[in-house]
Structure formats: structure tokens, C-alpha cells
């Protein structure tokens, strides 16, 4: 997980900003699934 992303997540948790946590979490999972799909396409 990139450092900038970790800092954004920490800030959202510290501020108890549930909306931001949800958005960041969804972005992370979308990114991970996209990377997994790209890796499986190359195989």
C-alpha cells in the first residue's frame, strides 16, 4: 500500500470520517482487483 494512501487512511480514521474511509477502501479494492485481473490476463 503506497505511503500517501496510508496517510490518507490514517487521517480519515483519526477524524472518524466514515465517508472518506468508505471511498478510500473502495478505491483500494478496485485497484487491487484490477491489478489481479491484469496479472491473470498476462498468464
mmCIF file of the N, C-alpha and C atoms, coordinates in Angstrom:
data_MODEL
# 
_entry.id   MODEL 
# 
loop_
_atom_site.group_PDB 
_atom_site.id 
_atom_site.type_symbol 
_atom_site.label_atom_id 
_atom_site.label_alt_id 
_atom_site.label_comp_id 
_atom_site.label_asym_id 
_atom_site.label_entity_id 
_atom_site.label_seq_id 
_atom_site.pdbx_PDB_ins_code 
_atom_site.Cartn_x 
_atom_site.Cartn_y 
_atom_site.Cartn_z 
_atom_site.occupancy 
_atom_site.B_iso_or_equiv 
_atom_site.pdbx_formal_charge 
_atom_site.auth_seq_id 
_atom_site.auth_comp_id 
_atom_site.auth_asym_id 
_atom_site.auth_atom_id 
_atom_site.pdbx_PDB_model_num 
ATOM 1   N N  . UNK A 1 1  ? 0.861   -1.170  0.000   1.00 0.00 ? 1  UNK A N  1 
ATOM 2   C CA . UNK A 1 1  ? 0.000   0.000   0.000   1.00 0.00 ? 1  UNK A CA 1 
ATOM 3   C C  . UNK A 1 1  ? 0.910   1.236   0.000   1.00 0.00 ? 1  UNK A C  1 
ATOM 4   N N  . UNK A 1 2  ? 0.701   2.150   -0.924  1.00 0.00 ? 2  UNK A N  1 
ATOM 5   C CA . UNK A 1 2  ? 1.545   3.345   -1.008  1.00 0.00 ? 2  UNK A CA 1 
ATOM 6   C C  . UNK A 1 2  ? 1.452   4.213   0.252   1.00 0.00 ? 2  UNK A C  1 
ATOM 7   N N  . UNK A 1 3  ? 2.558   4.894   0.548   1.00 0.00 ? 3  UNK A N  1 
ATOM 8   C CA . UNK A 1 3  ? 2.621   5.730   1.741   1.00 0.00 ? 3  UNK A CA 1 
ATOM 9   C C  . UNK A 1 3  ? 1.569   6.828   1.762   1.00 0.00 ? 3  UNK A C  1 
ATOM 10  N N  . UNK A 1 4  ? 1.342   7.465   0.607   1.00 0.00 ? 4  UNK A N  1 
ATOM 11  C CA . UNK A 1 4  ? 0.353   8.549   0.561   1.00 0.00 ? 4  UNK A CA 1 
ATOM 12  C C  . UNK A 1 4  ? -1.044  8.023   0.881   1.00 0.00 ? 4  UNK A C  1 
ATOM 13  N N  . UNK A 1 5  ? -1.308  6.783   0.457   1.00 0.00 ? 5  UNK A N  1 
ATOM 14  C CA . UNK A 1 5  ? -2.624  6.194   0.701   1.00 0.00 ? 5  UNK A CA 1 
ATOM 15  C C  . UNK A 1 5  ? -2.792  5.871   2.183   1.00 0.00 ? 5  UNK A C  1 
ATOM 16  N N  . UNK A 1 6  ? -1.736  5.346   2.795   1.00 0.00 ? 6  UNK A N  1 
ATOM 17  C CA . UNK A 1 6  ? -1.770  5.040   4.227   1.00 0.00 ? 6  UNK A CA 1 
ATOM 18  C C  . UNK A 1 6  ? -2.034  6.308   5.032   1.00 0.00 ? 6  UNK A C  1 
ATOM 19  N N  . UNK A 1 7  ? -1.373  7.401   4.663   1.00 0.00 ? 7  UNK A N  1 
ATOM 20  C CA . UNK A 1 7  ? -1.575  8.672   5.376   1.00 0.00 ? 7  UNK A CA 1 
ATOM 21  C C  . UNK A 1 7  ? -3.015  9.159   5.251   1.00 0.00 ? 7  UNK A C  1 
ATOM 22  N N  . UNK A 1 8  ? -3.594  9.015   4.069   1.00 0.00 ? 8  UNK A N  1 
ATOM 23  C CA . UNK A 1 8  ? -4.989  9.423   3.882   1.00 0.00 ? 8  UNK A CA 1 
ATOM 24  C C  . UNK A 1 8  ? -5.926  8.565   4.721   1.00 0.00 ? 8  UNK A C  1 
ATOM 25  N N  . UNK A 1 9  ? -5.651  7.256   4.780   1.00 0.00 ? 9  UNK A N  1 
ATOM 26  C CA . UNK A 1 9  ? -6.477  6.358   5.595   1.00 0.00 ? 9  UNK A CA 1 
ATOM 27  C C  . UNK A 1 9  ? -6.349  6.703   7.076   1.00 0.00 ? 9  UNK A C  1 
ATOM 28  N N  . UNK A 1 10 ? -5.118  6.947   7.538   1.00 0.00 ? 10 UNK A N  1 
ATOM 29  C CA . UNK A 1 10 ? -4.907  7.301   8.941   1.00 0.00 ? 10 UNK A CA 1 
ATOM 30  C C  . UNK A 1 10 ? -5.652  8.587   9.291   1.00 0.00 ? 10 UNK A C  1 
ATOM 31  N N  . UNK A 1 11 ? -5.585  9.571   8.398   1.00 0.00 ? 11 UNK A N  1 
ATOM 32  C CA . UNK A 1 11 ? -6.274  10.842  8.637   1.00 0.00 ? 11 UNK A CA 1 
ATOM 33  C C  . UNK A 1 11 ? -7.782  10.627  8.717   1.00 0.00 ? 11 UNK A C  1 
ATOM 34  N N  . UNK A 1 12 ? -8.323  9.829   7.812   1.00 0.00 ? 12 UNK A N  1 
ATOM 35  C CA . UNK A 1 12 ? -9.760  9.551   7.802   1.00 0.00 ? 12 UNK A CA 1 
ATOM 36  C C  . UNK A 1 12 ? -10.181 8.827   9.081   1.00 0.00 ? 12 UNK A C  1 
ATOM 37  N N  . UNK A 1 13 ? -9.381  7.852   9.525   1.00 0.00 ? 13 UNK A N  1 
ATOM 38  C CA . UNK A 1 13 ? -9.706  7.141   10.762  1.00 0.00 ? 13 UNK A CA 1 
ATOM 39  C C  . UNK A 1 13 ? -9.599  8.067   11.964  1.00 0.00 ? 13 UNK A C  1 
ATOM 40  N N  . UNK A 1 14 ? -8.550  8.897   12.000  1.00 0.00 ? 14 UNK A N  1 
ATOM 41  C CA . UNK A 1 14 ? -8.353  9.821   13.111  1.00 0.00 ? 14 UNK A CA 1 
ATOM 42  C C  . UNK A 1 14 ? -9.520  10.798  13.230  1.00 0.00 ? 14 UNK A C  1 
ATOM 43  N N  . UNK A 1 15 ? -9.995  11.279  12.087  1.00 0.00 ? 15 UNK A N  1 
ATOM 44  C CA . UNK A 1 15 ? -11.106 12.236  12.068  1.00 0.00 ? 15 UNK A CA 1 
ATOM 45  C C  . UNK A 1 15 ? -12.467 11.541  12.128  1.00 0.00 ? 15 UNK A C  1 
ATOM 46  N N  . UNK A 1 16 ? -12.467 10.207  12.131  1.00 0.00 ? 16 UNK A N  1 
ATOM 47  C CA . UNK A 1 16 ? -13.703 9.407   12.138  1.00 0.00 ? 16 UNK A CA 1 
ATOM 48  C C  . UNK A 1 16 ? -14.612 9.781   10.962  1.00 0.00 ? 16 UNK A C  1 
ATOM 49  N N  . UNK A 1 17 ? -13.968 9.991   9.824   1.00 0.00 ? 17 UNK A N  1 
ATOM 50  C CA . UNK A 1 17 ? -14.670 10.379  8.600   1.00 0.00 ? 17 UNK A CA 1 
ATOM 51  C C  . UNK A 1 17 ? -15.073 9.100   7.848   1.00 0.00 ? 17 UNK A C  1 
ATOM 52  N N  . UNK A 1 18 ? -16.251 8.599   8.171   1.00 0.00 ? 18 UNK A N  1 
ATOM 53  C CA . UNK A 1 18 ? -16.692 7.319   7.602   1.00 0.00 ? 18 UNK A CA 1 
ATOM 54  C C  . UNK A 1 18 ? -16.831 7.367   6.086   1.00 0.00 ? 18 UNK A C  1 
ATOM 55  N N  . UNK A 1 19 ? -17.304 8.476   5.572   1.00 0.00 ? 19 UNK A N  1 
ATOM 56  C CA . UNK A 1 19 ? -17.464 8.595   4.118   1.00 0.00 ? 19 UNK A CA 1 
ATOM 57  C C  . UNK A 1 19 ? -16.109 8.464   3.426   1.00 0.00 ? 19 UNK A C  1 
ATOM 58  N N  . UNK A 1 20 ? -15.102 9.168   3.936   1.00 0.00 ? 20 UNK A N  1 
ATOM 59  C CA . UNK A 1 20 ? -13.763 9.109   3.341   1.00 0.00 ? 20 UNK A CA 1 
ATOM 60  C C  . UNK A 1 20 ? -13.166 7.701   3.467   1.00 0.00 ? 20 UNK A C  1 
ATOM 61  N N  . UNK A 1 21 ? -13.396 7.050   4.598   1.00 0.00 ? 21 UNK A N  1 
ATOM 62  C CA . UNK A 1 21 ? -12.906 5.683   4.794   1.00 0.00 ? 21 UNK A CA 1 
ATOM 63  C C  . UNK A 1 21 ? -13.525 4.760   3.755   1.00 0.00 ? 21 UNK A C  1 
ATOM 64  N N  . UNK A 1 22 ? -14.818 4.890   3.544   1.00 0.00 ? 22 UNK A N  1 
ATOM 65  C CA . UNK A 1 22 ? -15.504 4.045   2.552   1.00 0.00 ? 22 UNK A CA 1 
ATOM 66  C C  . UNK A 1 22 ? -14.970 4.286   1.142   1.00 0.00 ? 22 UNK A C  1 
ATOM 67  N N  . UNK A 1 23 ? -14.787 5.555   0.795   1.00 0.00 ? 23 UNK A N  1 
ATOM 68  C CA . UNK A 1 23 ? -14.298 5.893   -0.546  1.00 0.00 ? 23 UNK A CA 1 
ATOM 69  C C  . UNK A 1 23 ? -12.893 5.331   -0.753  1.00 0.00 ? 23 UNK A C  1 
ATOM 70  N N  . UNK A 1 24 ? -12.013 5.549   0.223   1.00 0.00 ? 24 UNK A N  1 
ATOM 71  C CA . UNK A 1 24 ? -10.644 5.057   0.101   1.00 0.00 ? 24 UNK A CA 1 
ATOM 72  C C  . UNK A 1 24 ? -10.607 3.534   0.056   1.00 0.00 ? 24 UNK A C  1 
ATOM 73  N N  . UNK A 1 25 ? -11.410 2.907   0.881   1.00 0.00 ? 25 UNK A N  1 
ATOM 74  C CA . UNK A 1 25 ? -11.462 1.448   0.903   1.00 0.00 ? 25 UNK A CA 1 
ATOM 75  C C  . UNK A 1 25 ? -11.930 0.905   -0.449  1.00 0.00 ? 25 UNK A C  1 
ATOM 76  N N  . UNK A 1 26 ? -12.962 1.509   -1.009  1.00 0.00 ? 26 UNK A N  1 
ATOM 77  C CA . UNK A 1 26 ? -13.466 1.059   -2.307  1.00 0.00 ? 26 UNK A CA 1 
ATOM 78  C C  . UNK A 1 26 ? -12.417 1.270   -3.400  1.00 0.00 ? 26 UNK A C  1 
ATOM 79  N N  . UNK A 1 27 ? -11.735 2.398   -3.365  1.00 0.00 ? 27 UNK A N  1 
ATOM 80  C CA . UNK A 1 27 ? -10.676 2.664   -4.349  1.00 0.00 ? 27 UNK A CA 1 
ATOM 81  C C  . UNK A 1 27 ? -9.578  1.614   -4.257  1.00 0.00 ? 27 UNK A C  1 
ATOM 82  N N  . UNK A 1 28 ? -9.195  1.276   -3.028  1.00 0.00 ? 28 UNK A N  1 
ATOM 83  C CA . UNK A 1 28 ? -8.126  0.297   -2.833  1.00 0.00 ? 28 UNK A CA 1 
ATOM 84  C C  . UNK A 1 28 ? -8.530  -1.069  -3.382  1.00 0.00 ? 28 UNK A C  1 
ATOM 85  N N  . UNK A 1 29 ? -9.745  -1.523  -3.059  1.00 0.00 ? 29 UNK A N  1 
ATOM 86  C CA . UNK A 1 29 ? -10.175 -2.831  -3.534  1.00 0.00 ? 29 UNK A CA 1 
ATOM 87  C C  . UNK A 1 29 ? -10.354 -2.844  -5.045  1.00 0.00 ? 29 UNK A C  1 
ATOM 88  N N  . UNK A 1 30 ? -10.850 -1.762  -5.622  1.00 0.00 ? 30 UNK A N  1 
ATOM 89  C CA . UNK A 1 30 ? -10.964 -1.687  -7.082  1.00 0.00 ? 30 UNK A CA 1 
ATOM 90  C C  . UNK A 1 30 ? -9.585  -1.784  -7.728  1.00 0.00 ? 30 UNK A C  1 
ATOM 91  N N  . UNK A 1 31 ? -8.619  -1.078  -7.162  1.00 0.00 ? 31 UNK A N  1 
ATOM 92  C CA . UNK A 1 31 ? -7.247  -1.105  -7.671  1.00 0.00 ? 31 UNK A CA 1 
ATOM 93  C C  . UNK A 1 31 ? -6.663  -2.515  -7.577  1.00 0.00 ? 31 UNK A C  1 
ATOM 94  N N  . UNK A 1 32 ? -6.832  -3.157  -6.423  1.00 0.00 ? 32 UNK A N  1 
ATOM 95  C CA . UNK A 1 32 ? -6.276  -4.497  -6.231  1.00 0.00 ? 32 UNK A CA 1 
ATOM 96  C C  . UNK A 1 32 ? -6.906  -5.502  -7.195  1.00 0.00 ? 32 UNK A C  1 
ATOM 97  N N  . UNK A 1 33 ? -8.227  -5.450  -7.380  1.00 0.00 ? 33 UNK A N  1 
ATOM 98  C CA . UNK A 1 33 ? -8.887  -6.363  -8.304  1.00 0.00 ? 33 UNK A CA 1 
ATOM 99  C C  . UNK A 1 33 ? -8.449  -6.100  -9.742  1.00 0.00 ? 33 UNK A C  1 
ATOM 100 N N  . UNK A 1 34 ? -8.272  -4.836  -10.095 1.00 0.00 ? 34 UNK A N  1 
ATOM 101 C CA . UNK A 1 34 ? -7.824  -4.508  -11.445 1.00 0.00 ? 34 UNK A CA 1 
ATOM 102 C C  . UNK A 1 34 ? -6.415  -5.054  -11.682 1.00 0.00 ? 34 UNK A C  1 
ATOM 103 N N  . UNK A 1 35 ? -5.531  -4.894  -10.702 1.00 0.00 ? 35 UNK A N  1 
ATOM 104 C CA . UNK A 1 35 ? -4.171  -5.411  -10.823 1.00 0.00 ? 35 UNK A CA 1 
ATOM 105 C C  . UNK A 1 35 ? -4.172  -6.938  -10.921 1.00 0.00 ? 35 UNK A C  1 
ATOM 106 N N  . UNK A 1 36 ? -5.030  -7.588  -10.132 1.00 0.00 ? 36 UNK A N  1 
ATOM 107 C CA . UNK A 1 36 ? -5.125  -9.044  -10.171 1.00 0.00 ? 36 UNK A CA 1 
ATOM 108 C C  . UNK A 1 36 ? -5.605  -9.504  -11.551 1.00 0.00 ? 36 UNK A C  1 
ATOM 109 N N  . UNK A 1 37 ? -6.603  -8.804  -12.094 1.00 0.00 ? 37 UNK A N  1 
ATOM 110 C CA . UNK A 1 37 ? -7.129  -9.166  -13.409 1.00 0.00 ? 37 UNK A CA 1 
ATOM 111 C C  . UNK A 1 37 ? -6.083  -8.962  -14.502 1.00 0.00 ? 37 UNK A C  1 
ATOM 112 N N  . UNK A 1 38 ? -5.316  -7.883  -14.415 1.00 0.00 ? 38 UNK A N  1 
ATOM 113 C CA . UNK A 1 38 ? -4.266  -7.634  -15.399 1.00 0.00 ? 38 UNK A CA 1 
ATOM 114 C C  . UNK A 1 38 ? -3.192  -8.716  -15.327 1.00 0.00 ? 38 UNK A C  1 
ATOM 115 N N  . UNK A 1 39 ? -2.853  -9.148  -14.119 1.00 0.00 ? 39 UNK A N  1 
ATOM 116 C CA . UNK A 1 39 ? -1.844  -10.192 -13.943 1.00 0.00 ? 39 UNK A CA 1 
ATOM 117 C C  . UNK A 1 39 ? -2.345  -11.524 -14.497 1.00 0.00 ? 39 UNK A C  1 
ATOM 118 N N  . UNK A 1 40 ? -3.616  -11.814 -14.302 1.00 0.00 ? 40 UNK A N  1 
ATOM 119 C CA . UNK A 1 40 ? -4.152  -13.090 -14.799 1.00 0.00 ? 40 UNK A CA 1 
ATOM 120 C C  . UNK A 1 40 ? -4.288  -13.073 -16.326 1.00 0.00 ? 40 UNK A C  1 
ATOM 121 N N  . UNK A 1 41 ? -4.493  -11.895 -16.913 1.00 0.00 ? 41 UNK A N  1 
ATOM 122 C CA . UNK A 1 41 ? -4.578  -11.800 -18.371 1.00 0.00 ? 41 UNK A CA 1 
ATOM 123 C C  . UNK A 1 41 ? -3.227  -12.082 -19.026 1.00 0.00 ? 41 UNK A C  1 
ATOM 124 N N  . UNK A 1 42 ? -2.142  -11.725 -18.353 1.00 0.00 ? 42 UNK A N  1 
ATOM 125 C CA . UNK A 1 42 ? -0.797  -11.927 -18.900 1.00 0.00 ? 42 UNK A CA 1 
ATOM 126 C C  . UNK A 1 42 ? -0.375  -13.386 -18.833 1.00 0.00 ? 42 UNK A C  1 
ATOM 127 N N  . UNK A 1 43 ? -0.997  -14.160 -17.957 1.00 0.00 ? 43 UNK A N  1 
ATOM 128 C CA . UNK A 1 43 ? -0.604  -15.575 -17.782 1.00 0.00 ? 43 UNK A CA 1 
ATOM 129 C C  . UNK A 1 43 ? -1.090  -16.441 -18.912 1.00 0.00 ? 43 UNK A C  1 
# 
